[in-house]
Amino acid sequence: MFDTMTFTKIMGGLCGTFLVFLLGKWAAEEIYHVGGGGHGEEHQAAYVIEVDEGEGGGEEEEEAVTLASLYSDADVGAGERVFGKCKACHQAEEGANGVGPHLYGVVGRDVGSADGYGSYSGALSEAADVWTPENLYAFLENPSGYAPGTSMSYNGLSKPEDRANVIAFLDQTDGDMTEVAAEEGAEESASAEEGTEEEATEEASAEEGSEEQATEEASAEEGSEEEATEEASAEEGSEEEATEEASAEEGSEEEATEESSAEESSDEGGSEEQAAEESSGGEGGGSAFAAMVAAADAADGEQAFRKCAACHKAEEEANGVGPHLVGVVGRDIGSVEGFNYSDALAGLDGQWTADELNAWLEDPKGYAPGNKMAYRGVRKEEERAALVKYLESTGN
């Protein structure tokens, strides 16, 4: 049997052990919470990542690339290079069928209608009726996806720019270019952007109005100061009048001297103006653009002409897709022998002066609506001046 002292010692040991256990548990919890690994509801994370639940995924939307935006700046020369991938099966010459049908004038042509080619798959006629630029754009991206079951084995062109360029090249093979209208969604977004710009302009105008009002108030204060100054000036004016009367007598003598000097200067000025007119041809000199052409570098123009080399030749009198440009500066519009001009150009009178070429190169469609020119124009005036300078050198 245990005596009282022994029992007391045993109970004391148990209580001490339990107390040590509680202290250890408390210390462990404190360390665990400080380290940030607790799972209790009261636990606070070191930082919080905010998630916008209203927008799924949180990914930024890429700006939509449309055929209309790409087609307006399409590069025919680049499209011809891309077409090199297609030459194993297709040709761009009329009637030259191979493994695939010829693609001369394919833009705007009915699907499955190439003369002399009879190996079309039924999948194409089910996918589209006419090869519009939009249909070709979708077909070239993924032929088998656009027309499942087609015999076209090519995987497609992944880059939108390549597809737009090659369609532009094929579009100009028959001399007629197709206009690609902008999508309604793109027009609406553009209108919305213009609306925000107008709102910003109105706000800026309102701020300018407040600034003008402050300026007017300041001007009113200055006006009161000016009135005081004018009163002081009136007093000084009486003194000046006396001085003017004295100088009037001296002025009569000076007038006689000035009259004789004026006659001499008019004779000299007339001879100088006459010499200037003779040096400028009597027409007041050329235009500002003509001056830019005179100062331009023909080498820069030759480099810019590379964009035109797919359709025109400037070093030999040989017509291509477009007429040759040897000696074009000063040549009558639509006068190259052997080239079939569109009615839009054939009906124009006059010559290809520097200014006319400037207007033509800036906007061919606007200059002569309905012409066959596939290129959309040269935007930079300096580049147009250098180009005309180079073309001018080809006629020398």
CORKA-V358217 format. One record per residue. N is the residue number from 1. PHI is phi in radians with two decimals (* if undefined). PSI is psi in whole degrees, -180 to 180 (none if undefined). Layout:
# CORKA-V358217
n=[N:N]
phi=[PHI:PHI]
psi=[PSI:PSI]
This chain:
# CORKA-V358217
n=[1:2:3:4:5:6:7:8:9:10:11:12:13:14:15:16:17:18:19:20:21:22:23:24:25:26:27:28:29:30:31:32:33:34:35:36:37:38:39:40:41:42:43:44:45:46:47:48:49:50:51:52:53:54:55:56:57:58:59:60:61:62:63:64:65:66:67:68:69:70:71:72:73:74:75:76:77:78:79:80:81:82:83:84:85:86:87:88:89:90:91:92:93:94:95:96:97:98:99:100:101:102:103:104:105:106:107:108:109:110:111:112:113:114:115:116:117:118:119:120:121:122:123:124:125:126:127:128:129:130:131:132:133:134:135:136:137:138:139:140:141:142:143:144:145:146:147:148:149:150:151:152:153:154:155:156:157:158:159:160:161:162:163:164:165:166:167:168:169:170:171:172:173:174:175:176:177:178:179:180:181:182:183:184:185:186:187:188:189:190:191:192:193:194:195:196:197:198:199:200:201:202:203:204:205:206:207:208:209:210:211:212:213:214:215:216:217:218:219:220:221:222:223:224:225:226:227:228:229:230:231:232:233:234:235:236:237:238:239:240:241:242:243:244:245:246:247:248:249:250:251:252:253:254:255:256:257:258:259:260:261:262:263:264:265:266:267:268:269:270:271:272:273:274:275:276:277:278:279:280:281:282:283:284:285:286:287:288:289:290:291:292:293:294:295:296:297:298:299:300:301:302:303:304:305:306:307:308:309:310:311:312:313:314:315:316:317:318:319:320:321:322:323:324:325:326:327:328:329:330:331:332:333:334:335:336:337:338:339:340:341:342:343:344:345:346:347:348:349:350:351:352:353:354:355:356:357:358:359:360:361:362:363:364:365:366:367:368:369:370:371:372:373:374:375:376:377:378:379:380:381:382:383:384:385:386:387:388:389:390:391:392:393:394:395:396]
phi=[*:-1.38:-1.52:-1.10:-1.10:-1.12:-1.10:-1.13:-1.12:-1.10:-1.12:-1.10:-1.12:-1.10:-1.11:-1.12:-1.09:-1.12:-1.14:-1.08:-1.09:-1.12:-1.12:-1.11:-1.09:-1.11:-1.13:-1.14:-1.10:-1.09:-1.10:-1.14:-1.21:-1.11:-1.26:1.55:-1.87:-1.27:-2.06:-1.19:-1.12:-1.42:-1.21:-1.93:-1.22:-1.10:-2.66:-2.04:-1.65:-1.39:-2.11:-1.46:-1.30:-1.28:-2.00:-1.20:1.46:1.20:-1.54:-1.27:-1.35:-1.32:-1.14:-1.18:-1.79:-1.84:-1.10:-1.07:-1.22:-1.36:-1.22:-1.15:-1.99:-1.11:-1.84:-1.10:-1.08:-1.14:-1.13:-1.13:-1.18:-1.13:-1.10:-0.99:-1.25:-1.69:-1.20:-1.14:-2.13:-2.23:-2.17:-1.72:-1.61:-1.12:1.39:-1.54:-1.36:-2.36:-1.05:-2.02:-1.22:-1.18:-1.97:-1.18:1.12:-1.20:-1.23:1.63:-1.52:-1.12:-1.15:1.26:-2.14:-1.19:-1.08:1.47:-1.93:-2.18:-1.87:-1.23:-1.58:-1.18:-1.13:-1.20:-1.16:-1.35:-1.44:-2.74:-1.76:-2.29:-1.45:-1.31:-0.97:-1.17:-1.16:-1.12:-1.05:-1.26:-1.15:-1.21:-1.22:-2.72:-0.98:-1.23:-1.35:-1.30:-2.31:-0.98:1.70:-1.18:-1.42:-1.19:-1.63:-1.24:-1.34:1.97:-1.83:-1.36:-1.47:-1.02:-1.11:-1.12:-1.14:-1.12:-1.17:-1.24:-1.16:-1.09:-1.10:-1.18:-1.17:-1.58:-1.11:-1.72:1.55:-1.99:-1.76:-1.74:-1.44:-1.89:-1.39:-1.23:-1.24:-1.09:-1.10:-1.17:-1.14:-1.13:-1.14:-1.14:-1.13:-1.11:-1.11:-1.12:-1.09:-1.14:-1.13:-1.12:-1.08:-1.10:-1.15:-1.11:-1.11:-1.10:-1.13:-1.11:-1.12:-1.11:-1.09:-1.14:-1.15:-1.10:-1.09:-1.11:-1.14:-1.09:-1.10:-1.14:-1.14:-1.10:-1.13:-1.14:-1.07:-1.12:-1.20:-1.14:-1.05:-1.12:-1.15:-1.10:-1.08:-1.16:-1.19:-1.08:-1.15:-1.20:-1.08:-1.12:-1.23:-1.19:-1.03:-1.12:-1.17:-1.12:-1.07:-1.22:-1.40:-1.09:-1.13:-1.18:-1.11:-1.09:-1.21:-1.18:-1.09:-1.09:-1.17:-1.16:-1.09:-1.18:-1.19:-1.10:-1.11:-1.16:-1.20:-1.15:-1.15:-1.20:-1.11:-1.10:-1.18:-1.20:-1.13:-1.10:-1.16:-1.15:-1.15:-1.13:-1.22:-1.68:1.43:1.34:-2.05:1.39:1.49:-1.49:-1.37:-1.13:-1.18:-1.07:-1.15:-1.15:-1.12:-1.09:-1.59:-1.34:-1.81:-1.09:-1.12:-1.14:-1.15:-1.11:-1.19:-1.16:-1.19:-1.04:-1.19:-1.66:-1.15:-1.18:-2.10:-2.21:-2.07:-2.07:-1.95:-2.54:-1.45:-2.32:-1.38:-2.21:-1.08:-2.08:-1.21:-1.19:-2.01:-1.21:1.17:-1.17:-1.23:1.66:-1.49:-1.10:-1.16:1.16:-2.05:-1.31:-1.22:1.52:-1.88:-1.55:-1.33:-1.26:-1.05:-1.09:-1.57:-1.10:-1.50:-1.58:-1.84:1.81:-2.13:-1.44:-1.36:-1.04:-1.21:-1.16:-1.11:-1.08:-1.15:-1.16:-1.20:-1.23:-2.69:-1.02:-1.17:-1.29:-1.21:-2.43:-0.98:1.69:-1.33:-1.58:-1.10:-1.43:-1.27:-1.48:2.12:-1.79:-1.36:-1.45:-1.15:-1.10:-1.20:-1.13:-1.11:-1.13:-1.14:-1.14:-1.05:-1.15:-1.12:-1.13:-1.25:-1.27:-1.58:-1.50]
psi=[140:141:176:-41:-43:-43:-39:-40:-42:-46:-38:-40:-43:-44:-40:-42:-43:-37:-42:-40:-44:-42:-40:-42:-43:-43:-40:-42:-41:-46:-40:-42:-39:-37:-15:18:9:160:6:159:-27:-3:135:127:155:-36:159:131:116:133:126:104:-14:-27:117:137:-35:13:143:136:130:146:127:132:118:156:-36:-42:-35:-36:-30:-27:20:144:110:-40:-43:-36:-36:-38:-39:-35:-18:-27:-20:-11:-15:-26:-25:153:154:6:146:129:-3:75:149:-131:-38:171:157:152:19:123:29:-30:118:-3:148:144:134:32:15:129:132:-1:124:19:31:147:150:-17:-31:-46:-26:-26:-35:160:-39:143:77:162:-36:-42:-41:-39:-45:-39:-43:-23:-42:85:-48:-28:-34:-41:81:130:-1:150:-1:118:-10:141:-20:170:118:-30:125:-37:-39:-41:-43:-41:-43:-33:-41:-39:-46:-30:-34:0:-32:7:-8:129:145:134:136:116:147:148:153:-38:-39:-38:-40:-41:-37:-39:-39:-41:-40:-37:-43:-37:-40:-40:-43:-37:-41:-41:-42:-38:-38:-41:-40:-36:-42:-37:-41:-39:-43:-36:-41:-41:-41:-37:-36:-41:-40:-33:-40:-36:-37:-37:-43:-37:-39:-39:-42:-36:-32:-39:-41:-27:-36:-35:-37:-33:-41:-39:-39:-38:-38:-36:-15:-39:-39:-32:-35:-37:-39:-33:-41:-40:-40:-36:-43:-37:-37:-40:-41:-43:-33:-36:-43:-42:-39:-41:-36:-43:-39:-40:-38:-40:-39:-39:-28:8:8:10:11:16:174:-178:172:-37:-38:-37:-37:-38:-42:-33:-6:166:121:-29:-39:-38:-37:-37:-41:-28:-14:-28:-25:-14:-18:-24:-24:154:139:-4:-9:148:71:124:148:-132:-35:170:156:155:21:121:28:-31:117:-4:149:142:133:39:7:126:139:-2:134:96:154:158:-30:-38:-37:-26:1:143:166:-171:161:80:174:-41:-39:-42:-35:-47:-39:-47:-28:-41:85:-42:-37:-33:-45:83:132:1:169:2:121:-28:142:-12:162:120:-41:129:-36:-38:-38:-40:-44:-37:-44:-37:-43:-45:-33:-35:-22:-19:-4:none]
